[in-house]
């Protein structure tokens, strides 16, 4: 077993990625090279960057890869919201995917924070109350 396989964040990100693949099988075929592909690539980028970063020779380099993984997690959140708004995801799948992705983000933030000394700032300061899935996410909002 590789060291990164012991990381809970890697394990959870793999579970999230598997579920993304399962759910996107039901996306419209016209999206195979669009939203389906983008969401899948963003989801597997998370565990890939965690694994790649675990082979780093320094904390700084490891943090760099964790930050890339966190950026991919943010991308997934946005793609999930868009998929929901376009009715590609039902309420249950959206909620489950969102919760899994959000948990991965929290774990990544915690791991990133653990790599910083007390004097350094932290990347990705998120507020949990702003990240809960809402039914109104389905509505496309336009500015007047």
VENPE-V92004 format. One line per field, one symbol per residue. phi: phi as a letter, one per 20 degrees, with the letter a starting at -180 (. if undefined). psi: psi as a letter, one per 40 degrees, with the letter a starting at -180 (. if undefined). burial: # if it has 24 or more other ideal C-beta (glycine too) atoms within 12 Angstrom, else .. A space follows every 50 residues. Layout:
phi = ???
psi = ???
burial = ???
This chain:
phi = .fgffefgfffffffgfffgffffgefggfegddfgfffffffeffffff ffffefecffffggffffffffffffgffffffffemecegfffffffff fffgffffgfffgfeeffeefdemfddgfedffcffffffecee
psi = hiddeehddddddddddddddddedeiideedebdddddddddedcdddd dddeeieidddddddddddddddddddddddddddefehidddddddddd dddddddddddddeeiideiiiifhihddeeiiideddhhhii.
burial = ...#..#.#########.##..##..#.......##.###.######### #.##.......##.######.######.######...##...##..#### #########.##..#.......##.#....#.#...#.......
